[in-house]
Amino acid sequence: MTTHAPFVDIHCHILPAIDDGAKSWDESLAMARMAAGDGTEVIIATPHQLGSYRHNQGADIRSIVGELNTLLTEHSIPLKVMAGADVRIEAEMIAGLQNGNVVSLGDHKKHVLLELPHELYLPLEPVLRGLEDVGMRGILSHPERNQGLLKQEELIEKLVDAGCYMQITAGSLSGTFGPNCQAFAERMVTRRQVHFVATDAHGPRARRPLMQRAFERVAELSNWDYAEDVCSHNPRLIASGKHVEIPQQLRAKKSVSSWFSWRKAA
């Protein structure tokens, strides 16, 4: 059987008692065992920051990551955890990223995991330009679950053209968030609009840190190499603070009926 490269999960709420993710050290360790057993080698811990979690400070996140890595070594769990955050887009976000209080992925000040409100879409182009001005790139977390984008899928193509990376949730590809999110995620995969698959795991029982099923689904929808890119190679580059090349997306085809309507109008 062909084996794939180890997974790297760039979106996971594995730190204990800091947000709506793991509730205790025991749950964090259970999530770590589960992730390692599923083939994940590196997790970037991404507790919520800003929004309702503005009390989460960068220094605290880094400290808890250090404690968790010590426990992983003591319990012989073959997993590395790095600092990061799931950042609600707010006016003070960029200043916080620059001074280190808001944590970039892998703490490299290169890539930022951006969280929109679930119920609506807000224009991201000004945010992307602001990040670019300070040498950073945005990664939009779970666009397939955003209610605004579900109604305006064509915005994904424009955002990718603007240099925004896209991270979909592993569970979306297996229907965890409903058929509409699943169909949207699958269309993004077939259009090569997905740059990262991540778990967005919140616990060891529900929304678990598992990647294998999503990897297999991406391989079915596209091919093995693309599945490795979005589940392993691209996220490893993020964890290393390196640039990720955005592949050419496959443009949505215009329908024949639209072409005839245009001809008739002409």
C-alpha positions in Angstrom: 0.0 0.0 0.0 1.3 3.5 -0.9 2.0 5.7 2.1 1.5 9.4 2.2 3.7 12.1 3.8 2.9 12.8 7.5 0.1 15.3 8.0 0.6 18.8 9.3 -2.5 20.4 10.9 -2.5 24.2 10.8 -5.8 24.7 12.6 -6.5 22.9 15.8 -7.9 24.0 19.2 -5.8 21.6 21.2 -4.7 23.9 24.0 -6.6 23.3 27.3 -9.1 25.6 28.9 -8.2 28.7 26.7 -11.2 28.8 24.3 -14.0 26.4 23.1 -11.6 23.6 22.4 -9.9 21.1 24.7 -11.2 21.5 28.2 -8.3 20.0 30.2 -4.8 18.6 29.8 -6.3 15.1 29.6 -8.4 16.2 26.6 -5.3 17.8 25.0 -3.3 14.6 25.4 -6.2 12.5 24.1 -6.4 14.7 21.0 -2.6 14.5 20.6 -2.7 10.7 20.7 -5.6 10.6 18.2 -3.8 12.9 15.8 -0.5 11.1 16.0 -2.3 7.7 15.5 -4.0 9.2 12.4 -0.7 10.2 10.8 -0.3 13.8 11.9 3.3 14.8 12.8 2.9 18.5 13.6 0.0 20.6 14.9 -0.2 24.4 15.0 -2.3 25.2 18.0 -4.8 27.9 17.0 -6.9 29.1 20.0 -9.2 31.9 19.2 -7.9 35.5 19.5 -9.7 38.8 19.3 -13.5 38.9 19.1 -14.9 37.2 22.1 -11.4 35.9 23.0 -9.4 39.1 23.2 -8.3 38.0 26.7 -6.1 35.4 25.0 -2.6 36.9 25.0 0.3 35.8 22.8 2.6 35.2 25.7 0.1 32.9 27.4 -0.4 30.9 24.2 3.3 30.4 23.8 3.7 29.3 27.4 0.9 26.7 27.2 2.3 25.4 23.9 5.6 24.9 25.7 3.9 23.0 28.6 2.0 20.8 26.1 5.2 19.8 24.3 6.8 18.9 27.6 3.8 16.6 28.4 3.9 15.1 24.9 7.6 14.1 25.5 6.8 12.7 29.0 3.9 10.6 27.5 6.0 9.5 24.5 3.4 10.9 22.0 5.2 11.5 18.7 3.8 14.9 17.9 5.1 18.5 17.8 2.9 21.4 18.7 3.6 25.0 17.5 2.1 28.3 18.5 -0.6 30.0 16.4 -4.1 31.5 16.6 -7.5 31.5 14.9 -7.7 35.3 14.5 -11.0 37.2 14.3 -10.6 40.0 11.8 -10.6 43.3 13.7 -9.1 46.8 13.3 -6.3 46.1 15.8 -5.3 42.8 14.3 -2.3 43.9 12.3 -0.8 45.9 15.1 -1.2 42.9 17.4 0.5 40.7 14.9 3.4 43.1 14.6 4.0 43.4 18.3 3.5 39.6 18.9 0.4 39.8 21.0 -1.6 38.2 18.2 0.1 35.0 17.1 0.8 34.1 13.5 0.9 30.5 12.3 4.1 28.9 13.7 4.9 32.3 15.3 6.9 33.2 12.2 5.0 36.5 11.4 4.5 35.2 7.8 1.0 33.7 7.7 -2.2 34.6 9.6 -5.2 32.3 10.0 -8.2 34.6 9.4 -11.6 34.0 10.9 -14.7 35.6 9.5 -18.0 35.7 11.4 -19.8 32.5 10.4 -23.1 34.2 9.5 -21.8 36.8 6.9 -19.0 37.7 4.6 -17.0 40.9 5.0 -14.7 42.1 2.1 -11.2 40.8 2.7 -9.3 42.7 0.1 -8.4 45.6 2.4 -7.3 43.1 5.1 -5.1 41.2 2.6 -3.5 44.4 1.4 -2.8 45.5 5.0 -1.1 42.2 5.8 0.9 42.4 2.6 2.1 45.8 3.6 3.7 44.2 6.7 5.1 41.2 4.9 2.3 38.7 5.9 -0.2 36.6 4.0 -3.8 35.7 5.0 -5.2 32.2 5.1 -9.0 32.1 5.3 -10.2 29.5 7.6 -13.2 27.3 6.6 -14.7 29.4 3.8 -17.0 26.6 2.9 -18.8 27.1 6.3 -19.3 30.8 5.9 -22.9 31.6 5.2 -22.1 34.7 3.1 -19.7 32.7 0.9 -22.1 29.9 0.5 -24.4 32.4 -1.2 -21.6 33.9 -3.3 -19.2 31.2 -4.3 -17.8 33.3 -7.1 -16.0 35.4 -4.4 -13.6 32.5 -3.7 -12.1 32.8 -7.2 -11.6 36.5 -6.7 -10.0 36.1 -3.3 -7.6 33.4 -4.6 -6.6 35.8 -7.4 -6.0 38.4 -4.7 -3.5 36.1 -3.0 -5.7 34.7 -0.2 -4.9 31.1 0.8 -7.9 28.9 1.5 -8.1 26.3 4.3 -11.1 24.0 4.4 -12.1 21.8 7.3 -11.4 18.0 7.1 -14.9 17.2 8.4 -16.6 19.3 5.7 -15.5 16.7 3.2 -17.4 13.9 5.1 -20.5 15.9 5.7 -20.0 16.9 9.4 -21.3 20.4 8.7 -24.1 19.4 6.4 -24.6 18.7 2.7 -24.2 22.3 1.5 -20.8 22.8 3.2 -19.7 19.4 1.9 -20.7 20.2 -1.7 -19.0 23.6 -1.5 -15.8 22.1 -0.1 -15.8 19.4 -2.8 -16.3 22.0 -5.6 -13.4 24.0 -4.2 -11.2 20.9 -4.3 -12.1 20.1 -7.9 -11.4 23.8 -8.8 -7.9 23.7 -7.1 -9.0 26.5 -4.8 -8.0 24.6 -1.6 -4.5 25.2 -0.4 -4.8 23.5 3.1 -7.0 20.9 4.7 -7.0 21.2 8.5 -9.1 19.6 11.3 -10.3 22.7 13.2 -10.6 20.0 15.9 -12.1 21.0 19.3 -12.0 17.8 21.3 -11.4 14.1 21.5 -15.0 13.0 21.0 -16.7 15.6 18.7 -14.8 17.5 15.9 -11.8 15.3 16.4 -8.2 15.9 15.0 -8.5 13.4 12.2 -7.1 14.0 8.6 -7.0 10.6 6.9 -10.6 10.5 5.6 -10.3 14.0 4.2 -7.0 13.1 2.5 -8.6 10.1 0.8 -11.6 12.2 -0.3 -9.3 14.9 -1.8 -7.4 12.1 -3.6 -10.7 10.8 -5.0 -11.9 14.2 -6.2 -8.5 15.2 -7.6 -5.4 13.1 -7.3 -2.9 11.8 -4.8 -0.3 14.5 -5.4 -2.8 17.3 -4.7 -4.0 15.5 -1.6 -0.5 15.4 -0.3 0.0 19.1 -1.2 -3.0 20.3 0.8 -2.7 17.9 3.8 1.1 17.6 4.1 3.4 19.6 1.9 1.8 23.0 1.9 1.0 23.1 5.7 4.6 21.9 6.4 5.8 25.0 4.5 3.5 27.2 6.7 4.9 25.5 9.8 8.4 26.4 8.6 7.5 30.0 7.8 8.1 29.4 4.0 6.2 30.6 1.0 3.5 28.4 -0.6 2.9 28.6 -4.3 -0.8 29.0 -5.2 -1.6 26.6 -8.1 -3.6 27.8 -11.0 -7.3 27.4 -10.1 -9.7 25.8 -12.6 -12.2 28.5 -13.6 -15.9 27.7 -13.3 -17.2 27.2 -16.9 -19.9 29.5 -18.2 -23.1 27.6 -19.0 -24.3 27.1 -22.6 -27.6 28.9 -21.7 -25.6 31.9 -20.5 -23.8 32.0 -23.8 -27.0 31.9 -25.8 -28.5 34.6 -23.7 -25.5 36.8 -24.4 -25.8 36.1 -28.1 -29.5 36.9 -28.1 -28.9 40.2 -26.2 -26.1 41.1 -28.7 
